[in-house]
Amino acid sequence: MENLNVDKDINRAWENILGNIKTSAKKSLGLYKLKQHKPWFDEEYSGFLDHRKQAKIQWIQDPSQSNVDNLNDASRHFRDKKKAYLKTKIEEIESYSKINVLCK
């Protein structure tokens, strides 16, 4: 009977370890899930994020002017994607509010 409890405890411990390894791997390998509350975070944005991370690593290893320019360029694409989405949303809201004003 005592061995049965030990086996259950060991199995539970291994399940916890396996879960921690999977969670750690997802976070450290940079696997991105699409953010449901951030609709602008799509596959293209994920690609920009990967590119910016690589540019930052290169810049840290070799802070030459070309790597600085590469990082700035990657960061600009990263920001522009979000700005374009927000601009589109603002235009949608403005057009919707104009339609509502005309209907009243």
Sequence and secondary structure as in RCSB ss.txt:
>XXXX:A:sequence
MENLNVDKDINRAWENILGNIKTSAKKSLGLYKLKQHKPWFDEEYSGFLDHRKQAKIQWIQDPSQSNVDNLNDAS
RHFRDKKKAYLKTKIEEIESYSKINVLCK
>XXXX:A:secstr
 HHHHHHHHHHHHHHHHHHHHHHHHHHHTT     TT TT SHHHHHHHHHHHHHHHHHHH   HHHHHHHHHHH
HHHHHHHHHHHHHHHHHHHHHHHHHHHH 
